[in-house]
Amino acid sequence: MRIGKATVTLVIAIAAATAAYWYWSPHLAMRDMQNAAQRGDADALNAHIDFPAVRESLRGQVAGMLAQKMGEAKDNPFAALGTAIGMAFADQMLQVFVRPETIAASMRTGLWDPLGEAPASRPAGGEEKLAWSYEREGANKVIVRPHRKGEPADPQRPAYVLVRHGFADWKLSEIRIPLPLTHN
């Protein structure tokens, strides 16, 4: 049986469209998340967030910061007790901080500000229009960084890590925050 040119062209077009959709799917997911954050649509935002994974990523970052502080205070006999108390407190705080409203605010401002404070780097007239840079880490992970338009990524802003689930479904699974938690 002979395959016609039209069939080959159609197969190539479908394959190219599928590959393009797969490649751009994290950009589409992030745009959906940003739009949901702007609208205050928690349900639409929740569909793109793996909350247990985000909490675990933040827990690991806080634990690392506390371990570093403990290492700096190794001559202090109360450092281990303080670290244990700090981690217990951090676990409870992460349950409060990692919620749709906090993540939506972070995506609108490009800052990790779970307490809702107004840092000096936030523009006085409201929220600034952000640009977003994308970096792939393999086929299943994309790191998205907010920055001011025309400027490089700012290390004082969080990085949002999207992980692929299925063919082209991406979920926010990690927020990499600058530690120590500063806003300047």
Buried (B, 14 or more C-beta within 10 A) or exposed (E): EEEEEEEEEEEEEEEEEEEEEEEEBBBEBBEBBBEBBEEEBBEBBEBBBBBEBBBBBBBEBBBEBBEEBBEEBEEEEEBEEBBEEBBEEBEEBBEEBBBBBBBBBBBBBBBBBBEEEEEEBBEEEEEBEBBBEEEEEEEEBBBBBBBBEEEEBBEBBBBBBBBBEEEBBBBBBBBBBBEEEEBE
